[in-house]
Amino acid sequence: MPFTLRKAVFPCAGLGTRFLPATKAQPKEMLTLVDKPLIQYGVEEALAAGIPDILVITSRGKSSIEDHFDFSPELESALQQKGKTKLLEEVKAVSDLISIGFVRQKRALGLGHAVRCARDMVGDEPFAVLLPDDIIRSETPALLQMKGVFQQLGASVIALMRVPREEISAYGVVEATPHPFPGPPNRLFRLHGMVEKPSAQDAPSDLAIIGRYILMPEIFRFLDATETGAGGELQLTDAIRNMLAEFPVFGYVFEGTRYDAGDKFGYLQATLDFALHHPELGTRFAAHLRTKQATL
């Protein structure tokens, strides 16, 4: 019997301080990447993986996320009256995307705490976690790749990416061994440990944790038992590390390009690449870049 995956959690309660002052009155998750907010890319990825139920963990000042995915009768009526059919279809498609719920995280107490806020909605089911500012461009959606692994193994799966040693100290890094898998070679690993932001010489591998997770419901028990760290924050990686003693956890090196859109430089990289691959703007934008390059 195949393992089912019906629910995805989007932690969106952070303050977005790396983007101040732009995020003073606007959620980081609503920053626009070409023509869609960051969170919509993640939601569309979850839908492409066949996951119909979305839960967004929010906080005060994040109501625009809920508004974005809500029905907007005034806007739709105005677009219809002006004959802007294509825009009308795009706006309606957003509100028709998903079954979506919202839970407020009243205090920003870490990613693990945000995930724990989803317990009532998730129940006793496996679920996905997607960090909205980790944007992944790939032919096959990254979460869909991971879902295939999950359905074969029936265990938690974490997205991994190979990172140059000189950059490894910016990531959580796994200690892992290759695991047999009928898919592409050198992509699936059994995890044995995790180290948060190690130095290049102390890193157990070059495999970094990226913001996509498929977790078995047992994770909630380990979140409850995991001690909080600095600032009273509960870290998801600490709970997963503790879970390794009782349950298998796998890491999968996905095919695709990941952008840290929560960082200004990563956001600019994503904007450039997504603009170049945009079906309507790509050709014009590439020509513009060539013109600008010739003047430098």
PyMOL commands that set and color helices and strands:
alter all, ss='L'
color gray80, all
select helices_A, chain A and resi 17-19+28-30+38-48+63-68+73-81+85-95+111-116+119-122+142-153+165-170+219-225+230-232+236-243+264-276+282-295
alter helices_A, ss='H'
color red, helices_A
select strands_A, chain A and resi 7-11+32-33+36-37+53-58+99-104+127-130+134-137+156-162+172-178+188-196+207-215+249-253+257-260
alter strands_A, ss='S'
color yellow, strands_A
deselect
rebuild
show_as cartoon
